[in-house]
């Protein structure tokens, strides 16, 4: 067998001419494919609906059906199913019409064996590539939905509620939070939960590029705009047209670029670097930063007018220490992901490993926890994660005698007791001034208030 394409593929061929059907079937089977011939258009459509093949061949000259109408029907009902048309006519307009309807190729009667073999192989390869692209798109959407914001803690419930409210809007959103808290995940949830979900989501890290490169990245450039600009290039704003542009680390953007971003937000138009033509775009802009932009405005490193423009709605991603009760769920989530990726049957964390995770302060936030679970899965030799398989930084925060001094009760109860003690201690040491206590705990005042309400902590009376 000479084919190098997909093997053992199932092909359905609607053809009323017995001789042509036999010839095509012989060529297909020689190439390693399984081909079934259906003589009528009605039976063909029923078979495609009940048991879709990997490829369809459609004769355009059927006595009981219009081949172009059959093609149009299956392209509507099964958009990912590739189809080749077979014609005994010299009418070019029929072939052109078939290609416009989405046919992968056309074959004339009587078919040439080599030509047909190549056509079958290419169509099957294209079909499987399209299926993989569709699978990856679904995976991206599922991984970018509200369900991807894992955790049932009050800060996460509040964050999801704000995402639900903000997603349908075109309002510019500022996502704040420490590194590793999932700001990009929130941006993706806003995009894929909203009406622009079928359009592009384009991201750019404003801190990773020099001023010249950042402007070229955002707005594109014309040929000869600067040394190395060999041709015209579309920027991120053009690429995101109709969808969402995510400006990560906007607090690190140079002042001159900030002015141009402000103009785009106001006018919904821009010029490429080195160009004069105004390009209009329909883009929702989401921004993220780990900096305090109000302090940056006061220091003169961030424009006040841009701050007020992007500060319409602020979503704060809480640090992991402020949502410690989510650690078990997040750890299991990352464990399952890593185990599936590494094709290992690691199914759970030991109680001692969970306790070790609960005691760590997680300065790197959720990203650090994700990397810890990936590392643990890689070195795990059984089906359960043990403490010694966690990163050294996690174990350094954990007594060596974990199995003998694990607190009583559930992990959630143990975490709540620890939070209660730490918050009360910080409040007492700071005279019950929430702002000072929050800074001492590394929290925002809003999250501290959440936790006080949740744990029933109240300032003692006189």
N, C-alpha and C positions, 0 to 999 in steps of 0.2 A: 504494500500500500504506500502510495507516494505522498499522501497529504501530510502537511506539517501543522495543520490547524486543529481545532477541537475534535476529539474523537467521540464515537458512539453517540453523536447528536441525533435527535429525533426530528425528522423533517416531514411536513405534511404538504402534499402536492395536489391541488385541485386541477384535474385534467380529464377531459372526456375522450381524447384520442388514445386508444390502447397502445398503438405502436410507439408514440412519443413517450407515453408513460413508462413503458418497459425500458426504453433506451435510457431515460433519465434515472430510473431506478437502478439500472445496472451500473451506470457511472457513479452514482452516489454510494452504492454498496461497495464498489471497488475502492472507494476512498475511505471506507470504514464507517459510513453513516447508515442510519436506519431510516428508510423512506417509505411512507405509506401514501397510496394514491386514493383520492376521493373523487368520484366522477361528477358530483353535482355541487352547485354553490350552496344550497341549503344545508346539505349534510356537512360540507366543509366548515361553515360557520358554527354549526352545533358542536363539531368535534374540537374546533379551536377554543370554544367557550368551556367545554367540559374538561378537556385535557390539553392545555396549550402546549404546542411543540416548541422547539428551539428555533425553528425557521420555517417559513411558509414559501411555497412556490405557487404562483397564481397564473393560470392561463387566461390571457385577455380575451380569447375567442370562444368562451363557453356558450353553448346553445341555450341554457336555462338561466344564466345570470350574467351580469355585466362585471367583468374582471376588475375594472377600475372602482366600481361600487363596493366590491368585496374588499379590495385593498383599503379603501377609505374607512370601511366598517371596522376592520381589524386594527387599523392604526388608531382609531378612536377608542375601541374597547381594550386593546392590548398595545399601548404606545411603545413598550419596550421590545416588542416582538419584530425581528427583522423579516423582510419579505423581498423576494425576487420575482419579477414578472417575466412570463414566457409568452412570446408572441410569434405568430406565423405571418404577420402582416408587415408590410413595408411602411405603414403609416407612422411617420415620425412623431406626429402630434400625440398619438397614444402613449408612446414611450416617454415623451416630455411630460405629459399629464401624470403618468405613473411616478416619475421621479419627483415631481412637485408634491405628490401625495405622500412621499416618504419611502418609496421603494429603494432598497439598497443597491439594486442593479437590475439589468434586464438581459434576457437570453433569447436569441432567435432560434426558430425551428428550421431544420433539425439541429439540435444543439451540438456544438463541438465539444468533445470530451475534455480537452485540456482547459478550454475557456470556462466550461461549466464547473469544473473542479475548483478552479481559482475563485470563481464567483461564490460558490458555496462556502469555501474556506474563509474568504474575507467577510462574508455576511455573518457567519457564525462567530467569528472573532469579534466583530463589531458589536454584535448582540450581547455577548458576554461582557464586553467592556462597558456597555451601557448599563447592564444589570449591576455591575460592580460599582459604577458611579452612583446609580440610584440607591444602592445599599449604603454607600458611604455618606450620601446626602441625608438619608434617613437617620443614620448613626449620629451625624453631626447635629441634626435637629433634636434628636432625643437627648443627646449629651449637652444641649444648650437650652433645654426647656426649664421651666420652674422646678421640675423634679430634680434637676441637677444641682440645685441649691440645697444640699443635704443638711438635715438637722432640724430638730423640733424645739430648740430653745427659744425663749421669748425674743431675743434679738433677731434670730433667723425668721421667725414667724412674722415679725414686723417688717423685715426686709422684703420677704416674699409679697406681703400685702402691698407695699409700695411699688414693687415691680409690676404687679397686676394692674395697679391704677395708672402707672406711667407708660406701660407698653403700647396701648392704643394711640397715644399722642405722638406728635412730632416735636414736642418740646425738647430742647437741649437739656441733657441730664449730666450732672457732675457726680461721679462715683468716687468717694474718698475712702481711705483706709490704709493700713500698714501694708508693706510688701508681703505677698503670700497669702492675703486674705480672700482672694478670688474676685478681684475687681473686673477682670476680663470676663469671667463667668457670668457676672451680673449683667455686663454689657450684652453678652450673647443672649442671655435670657430675655432682656428687653427687646432685642431684635427679633428673635425667633418666636416670641409670644405675641408680637404685634403684627400689624397689617403688611409690613415690609418683609416678612419672613421668606417669601419666595424670591427676593431680590438679594444683591450681594451684601455681605458683611465684610468690610475692609478695615483692617487695623494697621496702625503705624505707631511705633515707639518713638516719641519725640525726644527721648533722652539718648537714643542710640546713634543719632546722626548729627553731623556738623550743620551749621546754619545753611550753607549753600546746598548741601545734599538734602536737607530736610525740606527746603522749599521746592526743589526739583521733585522730591518724592511726593509731596502733597499736591503740587499744581502741574507737574509735568514740565517739559521744556521743548523749545524749538531747536532745530538743527543749528549748531554753531553758537548756542547761547552761552556756552562756556567750554573750556578745554575738555575734550573727551565727549562732547555732545554730538555724536556722529549723525544722529537722526532725531526726528520728532518722537517724543515719548509722552504717553498719557500718565497723569498723576493719579493719586489715590482718590481725589474728589471725583474725577471723571469715571474711574473704575467703580466707585460706589453709587453712581447715578441710579436713582430709584430706590436705593437701599440705605445702608447705615455706614457711617464712617466713625471709627472708634479711635480717638486721640489719647493714647496711653501716655502717662507721665507728662501731661500738659504743663505742669508746673515747671518743667525743665526746658520749656520752649523759649528760644531767644526772643527778646522784645520786638525786634523788627518783624519776625514771623508772626508774633501775636497780633500785630497791627493788621497784617494781611488776613489772618484767620477771622478777626473781628469784621473786616469788610465783607468776607464771604458770607458770614452768618447774617449780616444785615442785608446784603444785596443778592445773595444766592447766585453770585457770578464771580468769575476770577479770570486772570490771564496767565497763560503759561509763562515760565521763565524765558525771557528773550522774545516774547510774543506780544502782539498788540490786540489780537482778537479777543473779545469778551465771550467767555464760555459759561452758559447758564447751566446750573445743576439742581436737581431735586434730591437732596441728601439730608437725612437726619444725623445730627452730630451728637455723639456721646463722648464724654471726657472722663479721665480718671487721673488721680494724683495721690501720692503718699505724703505730699507736703501740705502745710497749713497755708492756703492761698491768701487768707487775710493778712498773715504775717508777711507773706511775700509781697503783697501790695504795699504794706507799710514800709518794707525795706526797698521798694522801688524795683523789684525784679519781676513783678507781674502787673500788667496793666489793670487799673481799676475798672475801666469800661468793659474790658473783656471778662473780668471777674463777675461783674453784675450780669453780663450776658449769659455766662455758662452756669451761674449760681441759681438759676430759676428753681430747679428742683435738685436737691442733694440726697443721694443715697449713700449711707455709711455702711461699709462692710466691717462687721465686728471682728476684733482679733480673737484668736482661738481661746485665749485665756478668759475671755468674756463669755464664752459659750462652751465651757468645759463639759457640760452634760452631753454635748454632741460628739465628744471624742469617740465613744464606743461605736456609734453608728457610722461616723466618718471612717474610722479604722477598718471596719468590716467592708465598707464600700470600696476603699482603696485596695484592700486585700483581694476582694473578688476581681477587681479590674486587673491587678498585677498577676494573679493566678491564671486568669484567662489568657492574658498576653503571653505568659511564659509557659502555658500549657502544663501547669502543675496542679495537683489535687491538694492544695492547701485550703482547708475548709474553715478554720476558726483560730481564734487567739486564746491562749491559756489564761485563766484568771490572773495569774501572776504577771503576764505580759500586759493585760488590760490595766492592772493596777500601776505598772510602770509607766504606761502611757498617760494615765490620769495624773501622776505626780510630776510629770515634766512640765516646764513652763511654756514651751513652744514659742521661742522668740521668732522662729521662721514661719509661724502660723500654719495654716492648712497645707501649704506647699511643703513645709518641713515634715508634717505628718504623712503626706502622700509619699515622699521620698523614703521615709522610714519604713513604710509598709512595703514599698517596692524592694528595698534592701532586704527586709526580713523574708519575703517570699523567695528571693534569689538564693539565700543561704539555707532556707528551711529544707530539711531532709525528710520530714514526715508530713502529716496532715494538720499539724497544729503549730502555731507560732509560739516559741518560748522566749522568755526575757533575754536570754543570751544572744538571740538572733536579732535583737533591736540594735540600733546604732549606739555607739559608746556614749554620745552626748545625752541620750535618753536615760541610759543606765546610770550615768554619773549623778543624776538627780534622785536615784532610787537606792535605798539601803540594800546591802547584799543579802540580808536575811528576809527577803520579801515573803517567802512561803510561811514564815512563823509569825509575822506581824501584820498580816492583811486585815484591815478593819472589818468589823462585822457589818452585816447588812449588804444591800446591793451596791454596785459600783456607783449608781446615780446618787444613792443616799450618802455614800462616803464623800463624793465630790461636793454635794450640797453642804455637808458638815464642814468641809475644808473651806468652801467659799464663805460660809456664814462666819467662821472664826476669823478669816483674813479681812473681810469687809468690816466687821465690828472693831477689830484691832486698829485698822486704818482710820476709821471714823473717830475712835476715841483719841488716837494720837494726834489727830488734826482738828480737835475741838468740834467734831460733827459738822465741819464745813465740807460739803460734798465736793466742791471743785478741787480742794486740796487733797482730799482722800482719793478722788478719782485719779489725780496725777500720780499719787504714791502707788496706786495699784496698776497704773498703766492703762486705765480705762478712760472713756469719755464720761462726762457727768450724766449724759442721758442713759448710757448703759448701766452705770452704777445705780441710777434710780430704778431701772428695770429690775435689777437684781435685788435691790432692797425690798421692792414691792413683792417680788416672787418669793423671797425668803422670809418676809414678814418682819424686816428690820425697821425699827422706828426709834427716833431720838428719844432718850429717856426724859421724863418730865423733871421739873425743878425740884 
